[in-house]
Amino acid sequence: MKSRKSIHSFNKITLRISGMRLSEVYELLCDGDTAKITQYLIRYESHEDVLVPQKSCSCSADDVITILNDCKILKWKGFQGKNPHGVRDGYMFNFYAELNGDTVIRADGSNNYPKHYREFQNSITELLN
């Protein structure tokens, strides 16, 4: 029996990172035992955001689930990291995940991130590379 405090499946995960000069989205989609990861640059064209694919890969869904559990993504639920006083530049993030069939995790922040955020982003980037 799988623990209710761990992630055993995912449907879709998106991580949007926005800065002054760069905005990108990481999208992770699960299809059975396989995960497809795509990194997009966001371009603003004709009054709307356009996702331009940059990198893509397929890997084991279990590899992604291990990353999600190692980074304690379930604890990110409801995280809202306000911009620290005096910080004028940096990055904002929006995170969305559909996990375990019926759990939705949303988190966002501006120059303020949940614990293990950098490990999550670095792990996804390593899979893409």
N, C-alpha and C positions, 0 to 999 in steps of 0.2 A: 504494500500500500504506500502511495506517495504522500509525503508530508504536505500539509496545507500551507506550511510556511516556506515552501520552496517552489520554484518554477519548474514545471514539467513540460510545458508546451507554450508556443506563441503563434499568433496569427500574423500580426503586423506591428512593426516598430518604426517610428520616425524620430529622428533627431535633427532639428533645424538649428543652425548656428548662424547668427547674424552679427556683422560688424560694420564698421564704416566703409571698408573697401571690399568686403567679401561676405557673401551669404551662400550657404550650402545646406543641403539636406542629405542625410543618410537614411536610406529606406531598407528595412530588412523584412522580407516576406518569407513565410514558411509554406512549403509545399511537400507535405509528407515528411520524409526523412531528410529533405534538402532545404537549405536556406539560400535565398538569393539576396545579395547585398548590392545596392547601387548607391553611388555617390553622385549627387547632382550639384551643379552650380546654379544659382538663382539669378536670372537676368530679368530686368524690368523692361518689358517691351509692350508698346501699345496699351499702356495703363494697367498692366497686369504682370504678375510674376510668371516667368516661364522657366521650367526645370530643364536644364541641359545636362544630359548624362556625361559623366567624366570617367568613372571607373565602375566596373561591375565584376562580381565573381559569384560562384556557387560554392557552398561548403556544406558540411554536415549540420543539420539543425541541432544536433546534440552539442556541437562546438559552441553555437550561439547560446544555447541554454546554460552551458557551463559558465560562460562569460556573464550572463544575466544573474546567475546565482552567486558567482564570485564577487560581483559588484553590488550585491544586495539591492537589486532594482526594486523589489517590493517595498523597501523602506523609503523609496523616493516619492511614494504616493502623496500628492498634495504639497510637495515642496514648492515654495515660492521664495526665491532668493532675491531680496531687494538689493539694489545697487548700493555698495558701501559709500558712505559719506566721503566726498572729495574725489571720487574716481570719475573721471570725465570721458574716458575712452576704454574700449574693451569689447567684450562679446556678450550677446544675449543668447539664451538657448530656450527651445521649447522641445519637450520630450513627450511622446505619446506611445503607449504600448498596450496591446491586447494580449493578455496572458491567461494561461490555464483555462481557456474556454469562456470564462465569464468575468475576468478581472481586467479592469482598465486602470492604467497608471498614467497620471498626467503630472508633469513637473515643469517649472520654468524658472528662469533667473536672469539677472543682469550682473555679470562679474561676481556672481555668488552661486556656488554649485553644490549639489548634494555630495556626500561622502562617496568616493570611488568613481566620480564622474570622469575624471581624466583617465583612469584605468579602463573604463568602458569605451571612451572615445579612442584611446590608443589601441585597444584590442580589436575594435572594428576596423580601424585603419590598417593594422597589421594583416588582417584577413584579406583586405582589398589589395594589399601590395604583394 
